[in-house]
Amino acid sequence: MSNQIGTLKMGQKFKKTPAGEIPVDWECASLSSIANIIMGQSPESSACNDKAEGTPFYQGNADFGRLYPVPSSWCTSPTKLAKEGDILISVRAPVGEINIA
C-alpha cells in the first residue's frame, strides 16, 4: 500500500516487463542491442606486476571503487584496453558490479 501511495505522490506509472516493473517511458532491451560489448582478456601472468609498471590491470570487482577502479596490479603487455569513460562490468563474483574507466 505504501508503495502505491509513493507512486501516486510522484505521479510515476510503471509497466511489467521480463526484467520486472519499470517506468512506462522506459524500454526493456538486451544490453547487446544498445551497447558495444567487448570482453576483457587476461594477459600472461609474467607481464603482470604490483610495481606500477605499465598499464593498470583491473581484475574485476576486487579493484572497483565507488565509481572508478583503483588498480592493485599493472601489466606491461596488455591484451585489451578500455577507453576513458567506458563502462566496466565485472564478470567475476560478484557479477554485475560496475565502474567507469
One Martini backbone bead per residue (centre of mass of N, CA, C, O) as a GRO file, in nm:
protein
  101
    1MET     BB    1   0.058   0.062  -0.022
    2SER     BB    2   0.300   0.263   0.010
    3ASN     BB    3   0.390   0.232  -0.284
    4GLN     BB    4   0.136   0.355  -0.410
    5ILE     BB    5   0.158   0.628  -0.273
    6GLY     BB    6   0.437   0.705  -0.382
    7THR     BB    7   0.348   0.691  -0.679
    8LEU     BB    8   0.125   0.906  -0.664
    9LYS     BB    9   0.302   1.142  -0.572
   10MET     BB   10   0.494   1.121  -0.834
   11GLY     BB   11   0.331   1.012  -1.099
   12GLN     BB   12   0.430   0.726  -1.146
   13LYS     BB   13   0.447   0.483  -1.400
   14PHE     BB   14   0.409   0.129  -1.460
   15LYS     BB   15   0.557  -0.167  -1.613
   16LYS     BB   16   0.562  -0.485  -1.733
   17THR     BB   17   0.849  -0.703  -1.752
   18PRO     BB   18   1.098  -0.934  -1.770
   19ALA     BB   19   1.262  -0.732  -1.554
   20GLY     BB   20   1.008  -0.594  -1.454
   21GLU     BB   21   0.938  -0.301  -1.315
   22ILE     BB   22   0.889  -0.002  -1.515
   23PRO     BB   23   0.880   0.273  -1.651
   24VAL     BB   24   0.677   0.363  -1.918
   25ASP     BB   25   0.929   0.534  -2.067
   26TRP     BB   26   1.068   0.271  -2.081
   27GLU     BB   27   1.291   0.023  -2.204
   28CYS     BB   28   1.335  -0.318  -2.297
   29ALA     BB   29   1.674  -0.443  -2.336
   30SER     BB   30   1.944  -0.560  -2.463
   31LEU     BB   31   2.265  -0.480  -2.428
   32SER     BB   32   2.361  -0.556  -2.728
   33SER     BB   33   2.144  -0.344  -2.863
   34ILE     BB   34   2.298  -0.067  -2.708
   35ALA     BB   35   2.594  -0.205  -2.704
   36ASN     BB   36   2.943  -0.242  -2.700
   37ILE     BB   37   3.084  -0.556  -2.641
   38ILE     BB   38   3.393  -0.610  -2.454
   39MET     BB   39   3.596  -0.848  -2.373
   40GLY     BB   40   3.818  -0.942  -2.173
   41GLN     BB   41   4.181  -1.022  -2.123
   42SER     BB   42   4.418  -1.204  -1.994
   43PRO     BB   43   4.729  -1.186  -1.928
   44GLU     BB   44   5.022  -1.274  -1.873
   45SER     BB   45   5.161  -1.318  -1.566
   46SER     BB   46   5.453  -1.209  -1.647
   47ALA     BB   47   5.318  -0.905  -1.713
   48CYS     BB   48   5.267  -0.879  -1.410
   49ASN     BB   49   5.236  -0.620  -1.144
   50ASP     BB   50   5.307  -0.415  -0.823
   51LYS     BB   51   5.498  -0.149  -0.951
   52ALA     BB   52   5.361   0.041  -1.169
   53GLU     BB   53   5.415  -0.118  -1.446
   54GLY     BB   54   5.233   0.023  -1.683
   55THR     BB   55   4.913  -0.092  -1.702
   56PRO     BB   56   4.633  -0.109  -1.565
   57PHE     BB   57   4.496  -0.405  -1.388
   58TYR     BB   58   4.174  -0.526  -1.390
   59GLN     BB   59   4.005  -0.784  -1.178
   60GLY     BB   60   3.753  -0.636  -1.099
   61ASN     BB   61   3.591  -0.597  -0.807
   62ALA     BB   62   3.862  -0.576  -0.642
   63ASP     BB   63   3.917  -0.278  -0.805
   64PHE     BB   64   3.662  -0.144  -0.718
   65GLY     BB   65   3.506   0.142  -0.665
   66ARG     BB   66   3.261   0.361  -0.642
   67LEU     BB   67   3.340   0.454  -0.964
   68TYR     BB   68   3.649   0.387  -0.970
   69PRO     BB   69   3.924   0.228  -1.019
   70VAL     BB   70   4.183   0.057  -0.815
   71PRO     BB   71   4.487  -0.029  -0.860
   72SER     BB   72   4.702  -0.339  -0.788
   73SER     BB   73   4.779  -0.381  -1.094
   74TRP     BB   74   5.000  -0.446  -1.372
   75CYS     BB   75   5.086  -0.412  -1.737
   76THR     BB   76   5.319  -0.464  -2.014
   77SER     BB   77   5.099  -0.668  -2.192
   78PRO     BB   78   4.825  -0.589  -2.309
   79THR     BB   79   4.518  -0.721  -2.463
   80LYS     BB   80   4.323  -0.500  -2.335
   81LEU     BB   81   4.151  -0.174  -2.379
   82ALA     BB   82   4.021   0.090  -2.222
   83LYS     BB   83   3.834   0.372  -2.236
   84GLU     BB   84   3.759   0.662  -2.149
   85GLY     BB   85   3.430   0.606  -2.005
   86ASP     BB   86   3.398   0.329  -1.984
   87ILE     BB   87   3.212   0.049  -1.902
   88LEU     BB   88   3.254  -0.161  -1.624
   89ILE     BB   89   3.203  -0.521  -1.596
   90SER     BB   90   3.170  -0.768  -1.382
   91VAL     BB   91   3.250  -1.139  -1.422
   92ARG     BB   92   3.315  -1.155  -1.126
   93ALA     BB   93   3.279  -1.215  -0.819
   94PRO     BB   94   3.055  -1.011  -0.831
   95VAL     BB   95   2.827  -0.988  -1.062
   96GLY     BB   96   2.769  -0.650  -1.209
   97GLU     BB   97   2.965  -0.466  -1.135
   98ILE     BB   98   3.049  -0.111  -1.157
   99ASN     BB   99   3.256   0.107  -1.367
  100ILE     BB  100   3.483   0.370  -1.467
  101ALA     BB  101   3.750   0.438  -1.689
   0.00000   0.00000   0.00000
